[in-house]
């Protein structure tokens, strides 16, 4: 394994089982030379060598971010029964939104979204199957935190493709799958912070935990 993968996996909390496709995602980033070290020394990975202006989704895979527990506590605010078992592993938007692996009360490991609150309000399960999360990234939205755009296919700017073909091909060929046109094919009913009528298990848990 490489430095980014080692740093990221060292943060996986006890009780969480890292799905193989997420491990493979970090390995693919390493194998393609898409690991970077920020000015503060933190490691991160991208899905394209042209990030952030190249084709495809501009997520940042996280290696060794500081003060992770404090960040989770700040996002949730006061909770009734302690912090959830979460592994934030990528930034989904420039507003600070994140995706995380969550150990749900029923024992499932789900990929969930933590909207920044100051921008995206998206608070829902992004994928029950880790391959679906990789498929979501392959659709081509600039940022996956803006669910109001999910009912339409990503819009290309003049002279710029929305498709990250190397990543897209890797997902399709490695996992014998296809990439849908829109995000609603994977997350048909995205929930937002405070939604009271949602059936989304992550949003309902956050509502109950934070009151």
DRENPA-3360 file (N, C-alpha, C; in nm, 2 decimals, always signed):
BEGIN
1 = XXXXXXXX = +0.08/-0.12/+0.00/+0.00/+0.00/+0.00/+0.09/+0.12/+0.00 ~ +0.03/+0.24/-0.04/+0.10/+0.36/-0.05/+0.08/+0.45/+0.07 ~ +0.14/+0.56/+0.08/+0.14/+0.65/+0.19/+0.00/+0.70/+0.22 ~ -0.07/+0.74/+0.11/-0.21/+0.79/+0.13/-0.30/+0.68/+0.19 ~ -0.30/+0.56/+0.13/-0.38/+0.45/+0.17/-0.35/+0.42/+0.32 ~ -0.22/+0.41/+0.35/-0.18/+0.37/+0.49/-0.24/+0.48/+0.58 ~ -0.22/+0.61/+0.55/-0.27/+0.71/+0.64/-0.42/+0.71/+0.66 ~ -0.49/+0.68/+0.55/-0.64/+0.68/+0.55/-0.69/+0.56/+0.63;
9 = XXXXXXXX = -0.63/+0.44/+0.61/-0.68/+0.32/+0.67/-0.65/+0.32/+0.82 ~ -0.54/+0.40/+0.86/-0.51/+0.41/+1.00/-0.61/+0.48/+1.08 ~ -0.70/+0.55/+1.01/-0.80/+0.63/+1.08/-0.94/+0.56/+1.09 ~ -0.95/+0.44/+1.03/-1.08/+0.37/+1.03/-1.11/+0.33/+1.17 ~ -1.22/+0.37/+1.23/-1.25/+0.34/+1.37/-1.28/+0.19/+1.39 ~ -1.26/+0.15/+1.51/-1.29/+0.01/+1.54/-1.44/-0.02/+1.53 ~ -1.47/-0.13/+1.47/-1.61/-0.16/+1.45/-1.65/-0.15/+1.30 ~ -1.58/-0.06/+1.23/-1.62/-0.04/+1.09/-1.54/-0.14/+1.00;
17 = XXXXXXXX = -1.61/-0.20/+0.90/-1.54/-0.28/+0.81/-1.53/-0.21/+0.68 ~ -1.41/-0.18/+0.63/-1.39/-0.11/+0.51/-1.42/-0.19/+0.39 ~ -1.52/-0.15/+0.31/-1.56/-0.22/+0.19/-1.44/-0.23/+0.09 ~ -1.43/-0.34/+0.03/-1.32/-0.36/-0.07/-1.32/-0.25/-0.18 ~ -1.43/-0.21/-0.23/-1.43/-0.11/-0.34/-1.37/+0.02/-0.29 ~ -1.39/+0.06/-0.16/-1.33/+0.19/-0.12/-1.17/+0.17/-0.10 ~ -1.13/+0.05/-0.06/-0.99/+0.03/-0.05/-0.93/+0.03/-0.19 ~ -1.00/-0.03/-0.29/-0.96/-0.03/-0.43/-0.95/+0.11/-0.48;
25 = XXXXXXXX = -1.04/+0.20/-0.44/-1.04/+0.34/-0.49/-0.91/+0.41/-0.45 ~ -0.87/+0.40/-0.32/-0.75/+0.46/-0.27/-0.63/+0.40/-0.35 ~ -0.63/+0.27/-0.37/-0.52/+0.20/-0.44/-0.51/+0.25/-0.58 ~ -0.63/+0.27/-0.65/-0.63/+0.32/-0.79/-0.57/+0.46/-0.79 ~ -0.60/+0.55/-0.70/-0.55/+0.68/-0.69/-0.39/+0.68/-0.68 ~ -0.35/+0.59/-0.58/-0.20/+0.57/-0.56/-0.14/+0.52/-0.69 ~ -0.19/+0.42/-0.76/-0.13/+0.36/-0.87/-0.12/+0.46/-0.99 ~ -0.21/+0.56/-0.99/-0.21/+0.65/-1.10/-0.14/+0.78/-1.07;
33 = XXXXXXXX = -0.07/+0.79/-0.96/+0.01/+0.90/-0.92/-0.07/+1.03/-0.89 ~ -0.19/+1.01/-0.83/-0.28/+1.12/-0.80/-0.28/+1.16/-0.66 ~ -0.17/+1.13/-0.59/-0.16/+1.17/-0.45/-0.08/+1.30/-0.43 ~ -0.12/+1.38/-0.35/-0.06/+1.51/-0.33/-0.04/+1.54/-0.18 ~ +0.05/+1.63/-0.15/+0.07/+1.67/-0.01/+0.04/+1.82/-0.01 ~ -0.05/+1.86/+0.08/-0.08/+2.01/+0.09/+0.02/+2.09/+0.16 ~ +0.01/+2.22/+0.16/+0.10/+2.30/+0.23/+0.11/+2.28/+0.38 ~ +0.00/+2.22/+0.44/+0.00/+2.19/+0.58/+0.06/+2.05/+0.61;
41 = XXXXXXXX = +0.10/+1.98/+0.50/+0.15/+1.85/+0.52/+0.05/+1.74/+0.51 ~ -0.08/+1.77/+0.50/-0.18/+1.67/+0.49/-0.18/+1.60/+0.35 ~ -0.21/+1.47/+0.35/-0.21/+1.40/+0.22/-0.35/+1.40/+0.17 ~ -0.37/+1.40/+0.04/-0.50/+1.39/-0.03/-0.48/+1.33/-0.16 ~ -0.59/+1.28/-0.22/-0.59/+1.21/-0.35/-0.70/+1.27/-0.43 ~ -0.68/+1.27/-0.56/-0.78/+1.32/-0.66/-0.81/+1.21/-0.76 ~ -0.91/+1.23/-0.84/-0.95/+1.14/-0.94/-0.90/+1.17/-1.08 ~ -0.83/+1.29/-1.09/-0.78/+1.33/-1.22/-0.65/+1.41/-1.20;
49 = XXXXXXXX = -0.56/+1.39/-1.29/-0.43/+1.47/-1.28/-0.46/+1.61/-1.31 ~ -0.57/+1.65/-1.37/-0.60/+1.79/-1.40/-0.69/+1.86/-1.29 ~ -0.70/+1.79/-1.18/-0.78/+1.85/-1.07/-0.73/+1.99/-1.04 ~ -0.82/+2.09/-1.01/-0.96/+2.08/-1.01/-1.03/+2.13/-1.13 ~ -0.96/+2.15/-1.24/-1.02/+2.20/-1.36/-1.04/+2.09/-1.47 ~ -1.00/+1.96/-1.44/-1.01/+1.86/-1.54/-1.15/+1.80/-1.54 ~ -1.18/+1.70/-1.62/-1.31/+1.64/-1.63/-1.34/+1.55/-1.51 ~ -1.46/+1.54/-1.48/-1.50/+1.45/-1.37/-1.52/+1.52/-1.24;
57 = XXXXXXXX = -1.55/+1.44/-1.14/-1.59/+1.49/-1.01/-1.46/+1.53/-0.93 ~ -1.47/+1.65/-0.87/-1.35/+1.71/-0.80/-1.36/+1.68/-0.65 ~ -1.35/+1.55/-0.62/-1.35/+1.52/-0.48/-1.20/+1.51/-0.43 ~ -1.18/+1.52/-0.30/-1.05/+1.51/-0.24/-1.06/+1.39/-0.15 ~ -0.99/+1.28/-0.17/-0.97/+1.17/-0.08/-0.88/+1.22/+0.03 ~ -0.92/+1.18/+0.16/-0.85/+1.24/+0.27/-0.75/+1.13/+0.33 ~ -0.63/+1.18/+0.35/-0.53/+1.09/+0.41/-0.52/+1.11/+0.56 ~ -0.47/+1.21/+0.61/-0.44/+1.23/+0.75/-0.49/+1.37/+0.80;
65 = XXXXXXXX = -0.62/+1.40/+0.79/-0.66/+1.53/+0.83/-0.65/+1.55/+0.99 ~ -0.63/+1.67/+1.03/-0.61/+1.69/+1.18/-0.75/+1.70/+1.25 ~ -0.75/+1.67/+1.38/-0.87/+1.70/+1.46/-1.00/+1.65/+1.41 ~ -0.99/+1.52/+1.36/-1.11/+1.46/+1.30/-1.23/+1.45/+1.40 ~ -1.20/+1.40/+1.52/-1.31/+1.38/+1.62/-1.37/+1.51/+1.65 ~ -1.29/+1.62/+1.66/-1.34/+1.75/+1.69/-1.43/+1.80/+1.57 ~ -1.39/+1.77/+1.45/-1.47/+1.81/+1.33/-1.60/+1.74/+1.33 ~ -1.61/+1.61/+1.36/-1.73/+1.54/+1.37/-1.82/+1.60/+1.48;
73 = XXXXXXXX = -1.76/+1.63/+1.59/-1.84/+1.68/+1.70/-1.90/+1.82/+1.67 ~ -1.82/+1.90/+1.60/-1.86/+2.03/+1.56/-1.98/+2.02/+1.46 ~ -1.97/+1.93/+1.37/-2.07/+1.92/+1.27/-2.21/+1.87/+1.33 ~ -2.20/+1.78/+1.42/-2.32/+1.73/+1.49/-2.38/+1.82/+1.59 ~ -2.29/+1.89/+1.66/-2.33/+1.97/+1.78/-2.36/+1.88/+1.89 ~ -2.43/+1.92/+2.00/-2.47/+1.83/+2.11/-2.55/+1.71/+2.07 ~ -2.50/+1.59/+2.11/-2.57/+1.47/+2.08/-2.61/+1.40/+2.21 ~ -2.71/+1.32/+2.20/-2.76/+1.26/+2.32/-2.68/+1.14/+2.37;
81 = XXXXXXXX = -2.64/+1.06/+2.28/-2.57/+0.93/+2.32/-2.43/+0.91/+2.26 ~ -2.36/+1.02/+2.25/-2.22/+1.01/+2.20/-2.21/+1.02/+2.05 ~ -2.09/+1.03/+2.00/-2.07/+1.04/+1.86/-2.09/+0.91/+1.79 ~ -2.13/+0.92/+1.66/-2.15/+0.79/+1.58/-2.01/+0.74/+1.54 ~ -2.01/+0.62/+1.50/-1.88/+0.56/+1.44/-1.88/+0.60/+1.29 ~ -1.79/+0.70/+1.27/-1.78/+0.75/+1.13/-1.63/+0.75/+1.09 ~ -1.62/+0.73/+0.96/-1.48/+0.75/+0.89/-1.50/+0.84/+0.78 ~ -1.48/+0.98/+0.80/-1.48/+1.07/+0.69/-1.37/+1.04/+0.60;
89 = XXXXXXXX = -1.39/+1.02/+0.47/-1.28/+0.98/+0.38/-1.27/+1.07/+0.26 ~ -1.37/+1.16/+0.23/-1.34/+1.24/+0.12/-1.42/+1.37/+0.13 ~ -1.37/+1.48/+0.07/-1.44/+1.60/+0.06/-1.53/+1.60/-0.07 ~ -1.65/+1.63/-0.06/-1.75/+1.62/-0.17/-1.78/+1.76/-0.23 ~ -1.73/+1.87/-0.17/-1.75/+2.00/-0.23/-1.66/+2.10/-0.17 ~ -1.64/+2.21/-0.24/-1.55/+2.31/-0.19/-1.61/+2.39/-0.07 ~ -1.73/+2.36/-0.04/-1.79/+2.43/+0.08/-1.76/+2.36/+0.21 ~ -1.69/+2.24/+0.20/-1.65/+2.17/+0.32/-1.73/+2.04/+0.34;
97 = XXXXXXXX = -1.83/+2.01/+0.26/-1.91/+1.89/+0.27/-1.82/+1.77/+0.26 ~ -1.86/+1.66/+0.32/-1.79/+1.54/+0.32/-1.87/+1.41/+0.30 ~ -1.81/+1.31/+0.26/-1.87/+1.17/+0.26/-1.79/+1.09/+0.37 ~ -1.87/+1.00/+0.43/-1.81/+0.92/+0.54/-1.87/+0.78/+0.54 ~ -1.79/+0.69/+0.59/-1.85/+0.56/+0.61/-1.90/+0.55/+0.75 ~ -2.03/+0.50/+0.77/-2.10/+0.51/+0.90/-2.14/+0.37/+0.94 ~ -2.11/+0.33/+1.06/-2.17/+0.21/+1.12/-2.31/+0.24/+1.17 ~ -2.41/+0.19/+1.09/-2.55/+0.22/+1.13/-2.59/+0.13/+1.24;
105 = XXXXXXXX = -2.70/+0.17/+1.31/-2.74/+0.09/+1.43/-2.77/-0.06/+1.39 ~ -2.81/-0.09/+1.27/-2.84/-0.22/+1.23/-2.72/-0.30/+1.19 ~ -2.60/-0.24/+1.20/-2.47/-0.31/+1.17/-2.42/-0.30/+1.03 ~ -2.50/-0.23/+0.95/-2.45/-0.21/+0.81/-2.35/-0.09/+0.81 ~ -2.25/-0.10/+0.71/-2.16/+0.01/+0.69/-2.20/+0.08/+0.56 ~ -2.25/+0.20/+0.58/-2.31/+0.28/+0.47/-2.23/+0.41/+0.44 ~ -2.22/+0.45/+0.32/-2.16/+0.57/+0.28/-2.26/+0.68/+0.30 ~ -2.23/+0.78/+0.38/-2.33/+0.89/+0.41/-2.27/+1.03/+0.38;
113 = XXXXXXXX = -2.36/+1.13/+0.37/-2.31/+1.26/+0.34/-2.33/+1.36/+0.45 ~ -2.23/+1.44/+0.48/-2.23/+1.54/+0.58/-2.22/+1.67/+0.51 ~ -2.34/+1.73/+0.48/-2.34/+1.86/+0.42/-2.28/+1.97/+0.51 ~ -2.22/+2.07/+0.46/-2.15/+2.17/+0.54/-2.24/+2.25/+0.62 ~ -2.36/+2.26/+0.58/-2.46/+2.35/+0.65/-2.45/+2.49/+0.61 ~ -2.33/+2.54/+0.58/-2.32/+2.68/+0.53/-2.34/+2.68/+0.38 ~ -2.34/+2.56/+0.31/-2.36/+2.55/+0.17/-2.46/+2.44/+0.15 ~ -2.40/+2.32/+0.12/-2.49/+2.20/+0.10/-2.56/+2.16/+0.23;
121 = XXXXXXXX = -2.69/+2.12/+0.22/-2.76/+2.07/+0.33/-2.78/+1.92/+0.32 ~ -2.72/+1.86/+0.22/-2.74/+1.72/+0.19/-2.70/+1.63/+0.31 ~ -2.80/+1.55/+0.37/-2.77/+1.47/+0.48/-2.84/+1.34/+0.46 ~ -2.78/+1.24/+0.39/-2.85/+1.12/+0.35/-2.74/+1.01/+0.32 ~ -2.80/+0.89/+0.30/-2.71/+0.78/+0.26/-2.68/+0.80/+0.11 ~ -2.56/+0.80/+0.08/-2.51/+0.81/-0.06/-2.51/+0.68/-0.13 ~ -2.48/+0.57/-0.05/-2.47/+0.44/-0.11/-2.47/+0.34/+0.00 ~ -2.56/+0.24/-0.02/-2.56/+0.12/+0.07/-2.45/+0.02/+0.02;
129 = XXXXXXXX = -2.41/+0.03/-0.10/-2.31/-0.06/-0.17/-2.20/+0.04/-0.21 ~ -2.08/+0.01/-0.17/-1.96/+0.10/-0.20/-1.94/+0.11/-0.35 ~ -1.98/+0.01/-0.43/-1.96/+0.03/-0.57/-2.05/+0.14/-0.62 ~ -2.17/+0.15/-0.56/-2.26/+0.26/-0.60/-2.20/+0.39/-0.58 ~ -2.12/+0.41/-0.47/-2.06/+0.53/-0.44/-1.96/+0.56/-0.55 ~ -1.88/+0.46/-0.59/-1.78/+0.48/-0.70/-1.86/+0.52/-0.83 ~ -1.97/+0.46/-0.86/-2.05/+0.49/-0.97/-2.10/+0.64/-0.97 ~ -2.14/+0.68/-0.85/-2.19/+0.82/-0.83/-2.08/+0.92/-0.87;
137 = XXXXXXXX = -1.95/+0.89/-0.82/-1.84/+0.97/-0.86/-1.81/+0.98/-1.01 ~ -1.84/+0.87/-1.08/-1.81/+0.85/-1.22/-1.91/+0.93/-1.31 ~ -2.03/+0.97/-1.26/-2.13/+1.03/-1.34/-2.07/+1.16/-1.40 ~ -2.00/+1.24/-1.32/-1.93/+1.36/-1.38/-1.97/+1.49/-1.32 ~ -2.05/+1.50/-1.21/-2.08/+1.63/-1.15/-1.95/+1.69/-1.10 ~ -1.94/+1.82/-1.11/-1.82/+1.89/-1.05/-1.81/+1.86/-0.90 ~ -1.92/+1.87/-0.83/-1.92/+1.83/-0.69/-2.05/+1.76/-0.66 ~ -2.04/+1.66/-0.58/-2.16/+1.57/-0.56/-2.24/+1.62/-0.44;
145 = XXXXXXXX = -2.21/+1.73/-0.38/-2.28/+1.78/-0.26/-2.41/+1.86/-0.30 ~ -2.43/+1.89/-0.42/-2.54/+1.97/-0.46/-2.66/+1.89/-0.52 ~ -2.74/+1.83/-0.44/-2.84/+1.74/-0.48/-2.95/+1.80/-0.57 ~ -2.97/+1.94/-0.57/-3.07/+2.00/-0.65/-3.04/+1.98/-0.80 ~ -2.91/+1.94/-0.83/-2.87/+1.92/-0.97/-2.89/+1.77/-1.01 ~ -2.92/+1.68/-0.92/-2.91/+1.54/-0.94/-3.01/+1.48/-1.04 ~ -3.12/+1.55/-1.07/-3.22/+1.50/-1.16/-3.18/+1.52/-1.30 ~ -3.07/+1.59/-1.33/-3.02/+1.62/-1.46/-2.88/+1.56/-1.48;
153 = XXXXXXXX = -2.84/+1.52/-1.60/-2.70/+1.48/-1.62/-2.61/+1.60/-1.61 ~ -2.49/+1.58/-1.57/-2.39/+1.69/-1.56/-2.38/+1.78/-1.68 ~ -2.37/+1.90/-1.67/-2.37/+2.00/-1.78/-2.22/+2.03/-1.81 ~ -2.18/+2.01/-1.93/-2.04/+2.04/-1.97/-2.03/+2.19/-2.01 ~ -1.92/+2.25/-1.96/-1.88/+2.38/-2.01/-1.82/+2.38/-2.15 ~ -1.82/+2.49/-2.22/-1.76/+2.48/-2.36/-1.62/+2.44/-2.35 ~ -1.59/+2.34/-2.44/-1.45/+2.29/-2.45/-1.41/+2.20/-2.33 ~ -1.50/+2.16/-2.25/-1.46/+2.08/-2.13/-1.56/+1.96/-2.11;
161 = XXXXXXXX = -1.50/+1.84/-2.11/-1.59/+1.72/-2.09/-1.62/+1.71/-1.94 ~ -1.73/+1.65/-1.91/-1.77/+1.62/-1.78/-1.72/+1.48/-1.74 ~ -1.68/+1.40/-1.84/-1.64/+1.26/-1.81/-1.49/+1.24/-1.79 ~ -1.46/+1.18/-1.67/-1.33/+1.14/-1.64/-1.31/+1.00/-1.69 ~ -1.27/+0.98/-1.82/-1.27/+0.85/-1.88/-1.19/+0.75/-1.82 ~ -1.06/+0.78/-1.77/-0.98/+0.68/-1.71/-1.05/+0.62/-1.58 ~ -1.10/+0.71/-1.50/-1.17/+0.67/-1.38/-1.30/+0.59/-1.41 ~ -1.37/+0.64/-1.50/-1.50/+0.58/-1.54/-1.48/+0.44/-1.60;
169 = XXXXXXXX = -1.38/+0.42/-1.68/-1.34/+0.29/-1.74/-1.30/+0.20/-1.63 ~ -1.22/+0.24/-1.54/-1.18/+0.16/-1.42/-1.30/+0.10/-1.34 ~ -1.39/+0.19/-1.31/-1.51/+0.15/-1.23/-1.59/+0.05/-1.31 ~ -1.61/+0.08/-1.44/-1.70/-0.02/-1.52/-1.63/-0.15/-1.54 ~ -1.50/-0.15/-1.57/-1.44/-0.28/-1.60/-1.40/-0.36/-1.47 ~ -1.36/-0.29/-1.36/-1.32/-0.36/-1.24/-1.44/-0.42/-1.17 ~ -1.56/-0.35/-1.17/-1.67/-0.40/-1.10/-1.79/-0.45/-1.18 ~ -1.76/-0.46/-1.31/-1.86/-0.51/-1.41/-1.99/-0.44/-1.39;
177 = XXXXXXXX = -1.99/-0.31/-1.41/-2.11/-0.23/-1.38/-2.12/-0.13/-1.49 ~ -2.23/-0.05/-1.48/-2.25/+0.06/-1.57/-2.26/+0.19/-1.49 ~ -2.25/+0.31/-1.56/-2.26/+0.44/-1.49/-2.39/+0.50/-1.53 ~ -2.48/+0.54/-1.44/-2.61/+0.60/-1.48/-2.59/+0.74/-1.53 ~ -2.69/+0.80/-1.59/-2.68/+0.93/-1.64/-2.70/+1.04/-1.53 ~ -2.78/+1.00/-1.43/-2.80/+1.10/-1.32/-2.78/+1.04/-1.18 ~ -2.76/+1.12/-1.08/-2.74/+1.07/-0.95/-2.87/+1.02/-0.88 ~ -2.98/+1.06/-0.93/-3.11/+1.01/-0.87/-3.13/+0.86/-0.90;
185 = XXXXXXXX = -3.05/+0.81/-1.00/-3.06/+0.66/-1.03/-3.00/+0.58/-0.91 ~ -2.91/+0.65/-0.84/-2.85/+0.58/-0.72/-2.91/+0.63/-0.59 ~ -2.94/+0.76/-0.58/-3.00/+0.82/-0.46/-3.13/+0.88/-0.50 ~ -3.24/+0.81/-0.51/-3.36/+0.86/-0.57/-3.43/+0.97/-0.48 ~ -3.41/+0.96/-0.35/-3.48/+1.05/-0.25/-3.38/+1.11/-0.16 ~ -3.29/+1.20/-0.20/-3.19/+1.26/-0.12/-3.26/+1.35/-0.01 ~ -3.21/+1.33/+0.12/-3.27/+1.41/+0.23/-3.17/+1.52/+0.26 ~ -3.23/+1.62/+0.32/-3.15/+1.74/+0.37/-3.16/+1.76/+0.52;
193 = XXXXXXXX = -3.08/+1.83/+0.58/-3.08/+1.86/+0.72/-3.21/+1.90/+0.77 ~ -3.26/+1.83/+0.87/-3.39/+1.86/+0.94/-3.51/+1.81/+0.87 ~ -3.50/+1.73/+0.76/-3.61/+1.67/+0.69/-3.69/+1.58/+0.79 ~ -3.81/+1.61/+0.82/-3.89/+1.53/+0.92/-3.96/+1.41/+0.86 ~ -3.99/+1.42/+0.73/-4.07/+1.31/+0.67/-3.99/+1.21/+0.60 ~ -3.86/+1.22/+0.60/-3.77/+1.13/+0.52/-3.77/+0.99/+0.57 ~ -3.75/+0.90/+0.49/-3.72/+0.76/+0.53/-3.57/+0.73/+0.53 ~ -3.49/+0.83/+0.50/-3.34/+0.81/+0.49/-3.29/+0.78/+0.63;
201 = XXXXXXXX = -3.22/+0.67/+0.65/-3.18/+0.62/+0.78/-3.08/+0.71/+0.85 ~ -2.99/+0.77/+0.77/-2.89/+0.86/+0.82/-2.95/+0.99/+0.87 ~ -3.03/+1.05/+0.78/-3.10/+1.18/+0.82/-3.18/+1.16/+0.95 ~ -3.25/+1.04/+0.95/-3.34/+1.02/+1.07/-3.25/+1.00/+1.20 ~ -3.14/+0.93/+1.18/-3.05/+0.92/+1.30/-3.00/+1.05/+1.34 ~ -2.95/+1.14/+1.25/-2.90/+1.27/+1.29/-3.01/+1.35/+1.36 ~ -3.13/+1.35/+1.30/-3.24/+1.42/+1.36/-3.27/+1.37/+1.51 ~ -3.27/+1.24/+1.53/-3.29/+1.19/+1.66/-3.18/+1.22/+1.76;
209 = XXX = -3.06/+1.21/+1.71/-2.94/+1.23/+1.79/-2.92/+1.37/+1.84 ~ -2.96/+1.47/+1.75/-2.94/+1.61/+1.78/-3.06/+1.68/+1.83 ~ -3.18/+1.61/+1.82/-3.30/+1.68/+1.86/-3.35/+1.79/+1.77;
% end
